[in-house]
Amino acid sequence: MRTRRKTGSYEVGRTKRAEILDAATRLFAASGYHRVPLSQVAADVGLSESGLLHHFRSKKHLLLAVAERRLEQTALWWSSVQADGGDDPHELFRSMVESTRRLVAEPGLIELFVLVSAEAADPSTPAHQLYGKWYEQAVNETAMLLARGVERGFFRPDTDAQAIAREIIAVSDGLQLQWVLSGGGLDLVEGIRDYARRLARSVLVNGDDGEPSL
């Protein structure tokens, strides 16, 4: 009986934790991390603030959990792009633009990503390990997409897949930072679209024949 009670309590705790993450993600996405008090997240899931802190020790711990979930969802989306493959040499560049549209649809989470990125610079923080793992995975999976394009004859044989993968991620993250600093005034989607077109011209075997429709 004791084991069953513990198991039941654990499942209830997991369920409530997931509810808190859902609420925090939704509220942070709509209004931004700094503009949403912990009490608002707690009220959204029928808890007191002290009750919420039973599941997440602080607002910063909740922030990190939301960021981790966001990175996992982004990785899953890019994995589906990779799995779909296809014979369209422009697919990678269209996916860059579509991924950015997904980000802009939840502007508060762009701010959240930038906030946690700043903390990740400190090796003593949990964010450091989280982002280190994320960047390694993101670079490797993007490089695989580029290498596949070379193998299929879409991209030029001298394409440095690893270097370009790092460049793609650096441009995306840099523009997200500039978007936050501009108060959302920067057209993030258009910035990525322009970059994707320039990149396509430089790596596509027939890149000089015209710009891809993005």
C-alpha positions in Angstrom: 0.0 0.0 0.0 2.8 2.4 0.9 4.4 1.9 -2.6 1.1 2.5 -4.4 0.5 5.8 -2.4 4.0 7.0 -3.3 3.5 6.1 -7.0 0.2 7.8 -7.0 1.6 10.9 -5.4 4.5 10.9 -7.9 2.1 10.8 -10.8 0.0 13.6 -9.4 3.1 15.7 -8.9 4.2 15.0 -12.5 0.8 16.0 -13.8 0.7 19.2 -11.8 4.3 20.1 -12.9 3.2 19.6 -16.5 0.2 21.9 -16.0 2.5 24.6 -14.4 4.8 24.3 -17.4 1.9 24.6 -19.8 0.6 27.7 -18.0 4.0 29.3 -17.7 4.9 28.7 -21.4 1.5 30.2 -22.5 1.8 33.3 -20.2 5.5 33.9 -20.9 4.9 33.5 -24.6 2.1 36.1 -24.6 3.5 38.7 -22.1 7.2 37.9 -21.5 9.0 36.5 -18.5 9.4 39.8 -16.6 5.8 40.9 -17.0 4.3 37.7 -15.6 4.5 37.3 -11.8 4.8 33.9 -10.3 1.5 34.4 -8.5 -0.2 34.7 -11.9 1.2 31.3 -13.1 0.1 29.8 -9.7 -3.4 31.1 -10.0 -3.7 29.8 -13.6 -3.3 26.2 -12.3 -5.3 26.6 -9.1 -2.3 26.9 -6.7 -1.0 29.4 -4.2 2.4 30.8 -4.9 3.9 28.7 -2.1 2.1 25.6 -3.7 3.8 26.3 -7.0 7.2 26.7 -5.3 6.7 23.1 -4.1 7.2 22.0 -7.7 9.7 24.7 -8.8 12.0 26.2 -6.3 12.0 29.7 -7.8 10.8 31.7 -10.8 14.3 31.2 -12.3 13.9 27.4 -12.0 10.6 27.7 -13.8 12.2 29.8 -16.5 14.8 27.2 -17.1 12.2 24.4 -17.3 10.2 26.4 -19.8 13.4 27.1 -21.8 14.3 23.4 -21.8 10.8 22.4 -23.0 11.0 25.0 -25.8 14.4 23.7 -27.0 13.1 20.1 -27.0 10.1 21.1 -29.1 12.3 23.0 -31.5 14.6 20.0 -31.8 11.6 17.8 -32.5 10.4 20.1 -35.2 13.7 20.3 -37.0 14.0 16.5 -36.6 10.7 16.1 -38.5 12.1 18.4 -41.3 15.2 16.2 -41.5 13.0 13.0 -41.5 10.8 14.3 -44.3 13.8 14.9 -46.5 12.3 15.4 -49.9 13.9 16.2 -53.3 13.4 20.0 -53.0 16.9 21.7 -52.8 15.2 24.8 -51.3 13.6 22.9 -48.4 16.3 23.8 -45.8 16.0 27.5 -46.6 12.2 27.5 -46.5 12.4 25.7 -43.1 14.7 28.4 -41.8 12.0 31.0 -42.6 9.1 28.8 -41.3 11.0 28.1 -38.0 11.4 31.9 -37.5 7.7 32.4 -38.1 7.0 29.9 -35.4 9.2 31.9 -33.0 7.6 35.2 -33.8 4.2 33.7 -33.1 5.3 33.4 -29.5 7.3 36.6 -28.9 7.7 36.2 -25.2 9.6 33.0 -25.7 12.2 34.8 -27.8 12.8 37.1 -24.8 13.0 34.0 -22.6 15.5 32.3 -24.9 17.8 35.4 -24.8 17.5 35.6 -21.1 18.6 32.0 -20.5 21.3 32.4 -23.1 22.9 35.1 -21.0 22.8 33.0 -17.9 24.3 30.0 -19.9 27.5 31.9 -20.3 28.2 31.1 -16.6 29.6 27.5 -16.4 28.3 27.1 -12.9 24.7 27.4 -13.9 22.3 24.6 -15.1 21.6 26.7 -18.2 25.2 26.3 -19.3 24.9 22.5 -19.6 21.4 22.8 -21.2 22.5 25.2 -23.9 25.8 23.4 -24.5 23.9 20.2 -25.3 21.3 22.1 -27.4 23.9 23.9 -29.5 25.9 20.7 -30.1 22.7 18.9 -31.3 21.5 21.9 -33.4 24.8 22.3 -35.2 25.1 18.5 -35.8 21.6 18.1 -37.2 21.8 21.2 -39.4 25.2 20.0 -40.7 23.6 16.7 -41.5 20.9 18.5 -43.6 23.6 20.4 -45.5 25.7 17.2 -46.0 22.6 15.4 -47.4 22.2 18.3 -49.8 25.8 17.8 -51.0 25.3 14.1 -51.4 22.2 14.6 -53.5 23.9 17.1 -55.7 21.8 20.1 -54.5 24.7 21.9 -52.8 28.2 22.6 -54.1 30.8 19.9 -53.3 33.0 22.3 -51.4 30.2 23.2 -48.9 31.6 23.2 -45.4 28.5 21.8 -43.7 29.7 22.2 -40.1 30.8 25.8 -40.5 27.6 26.8 -42.3 25.5 25.1 -39.7 27.2 27.2 -37.0 26.7 30.3 -39.1 23.0 29.6 -39.6 22.4 29.2 -35.8 24.6 32.3 -35.0 22.6 34.5 -37.4 19.3 33.2 -36.0 20.3 33.8 -32.4 22.0 37.1 -33.1 18.8 38.4 -34.9 16.7 37.2 -32.0 18.9 39.3 -29.6 18.5 42.3 -31.9 14.8 41.7 -32.0 14.6 41.9 -28.2 16.8 45.0 -28.0 14.7 46.7 -30.6 11.5 46.0 -28.6 10.2 43.8 -31.4 10.8 46.5 -34.0 13.1 44.3 -36.1 11.4 42.2 -38.8 12.9 38.9 -37.7 11.2 36.8 -40.4 12.4 39.1 -43.2 15.9 39.2 -41.7 16.1 35.4 -41.8 14.5 35.3 -45.3 17.1 37.7 -46.7 19.9 35.7 -45.1 18.5 32.4 -46.4 18.4 33.8 -49.9 22.0 34.9 -49.8 23.0 31.5 -48.3 21.1 29.6 -51.0 22.9 31.6 -53.8 26.2 30.7 -52.2 25.7 26.9 -51.7 23.2 25.8 -54.3 24.8 24.2 -57.4 22.5 26.4 -59.5 22.4 29.2 -57.1 23.3 31.8 -59.7 20.1 31.0 -61.7 17.9 33.1 -59.4 16.6 33.4 -55.8 14.6 30.6 -54.3 11.0 31.4 -53.5 10.9 31.8 -49.7 
